[in-house]
Amino acid sequence: MIATASDHPATLAAAYAAFAREDDATAARLVTACLALRANDPDARQLRAALAMRRGDLAAALADFVALARARPGDATAWANLAGVLGASGRHAEAIAACDRALEADPAFSAALRTRAENERRLG
């Protein structure tokens, strides 16, 4: 378990490694420990949101992805991730707007371009 703020980077790296090998229980335990020390750490919140998406908890994922997009307004990935959860929630117009923000930051971001097109198709 993480004990001090100096342990945070190694613990967060271990959490991402657990996520990559699909050991979600370990990843969740480690990211929770990281957030206990640094509640608004964007990298830890990103992982917590990804874990929520993986288990189908769209409300939890949305809360973290909204916070990340607000904290990192120029980060195309943050906006694309928000667009993904909005689209999965059936909020296609909002997903398109989030894609537009991602594309403002990185006009060639292929994931945002694909997500935008998919949400436009679903919106009709």
N, C-alpha and C positions, 0 to 999 in steps of 0.2 A: 504494500500500500504506500502511496505517496505521503511523505511526512512533512516536507518543507517545500517552499517555492523553488528551491534549487533543484529538487527532484522532478519538477514539472516537465522540462523538455524531454527527458528520458522516458517518463511515464507516458507522455503524449505520443512519442514515437512508438512505444510498445503498443499503445492502443490502436494506432493506425496499422501496425503490423498485424495485430490480431484481427482487425477488420478485413485486411487484405486476404487473410487465410480463412475468412468467414467464421471466425471464432467470436461471434457477436456477444456472447456472455462475458468473455474476458474484456473485449473492447469496451462494452458498456460499463463494466466495473471500473476500468482504468480511466475512461473519460469522465465518469462521475467524480472520481477522486481529483482529477485535474480541475474540474469546474468547482469543486468545493474550495479550492484555493484561489482560483481566478475565474469568478463567475461569468465574466464577459469575454473570456479568451476566444477570439474568433475561430482559431483552428480547432479548439475543443468543441465549440458550438457547431462547426461544420461537420465534425464527425458524429456528434450526437444527432444532428439532423439526418445524416446519411443512415445511421442506425434506425432512426424512426421510419424513414422511407422504406428501408429493407423489411421492417416488420409490419408495414402497412399503416402506421400511425401518422396519417397525413396532417392532423391538427398539430401534433408535436413538431413534425418536420417544418410545417409552415411557420410556426412561431420562431424557430431558430433561423430559418432562411430569410424571413422578414428582417429580423435583427441584424443578420449578416449583411444584407443588402443596404440597410441604413448605415451600418458601421463602415462599410466599404463601398461607397457610392460609385467609385470608378472601377470597380472590380467586375469584369465581364462574367466571370465564373459565378460570383455571388448572385448576379441577376439571372443568369441562365438556370441556376439551381432553383431559384425562386419560381421562375417560369415553369420549370418541370413539376413542382408540387402544385402550383396553381392549376396547370392543365390537368393533372391527375385528379384534382378536386372538382373538375368541371367548370372552372372559372377561366374560360378560354380568352375572353377579352382582356382580363388582367394579365394572363400569361403572355399574350401578344405584347402588351405594354412593357412587361418585364424583359421580354426578348429585345424590344427596341432599346431599352436601357443598356442591355448587354452589348448590343451592336453599336451603340454610341461609343462604348469603351473600346470595342474591338470589332470593326466592321467585317472582318473575315472569319469571325468565330463560327465555325461550321455547326457546332451543337446548337447554338442560338438560332442560326438560320433554319435548321431542321425543325427545332421545337416551334419556331414561329410558324412555319409552313403547316405543320401538323395541327396547331391550334386554329389557324385560319380555316383549314379544311373542316375541322369539327364545328367551328362557329357557323360555317355555311356561308 
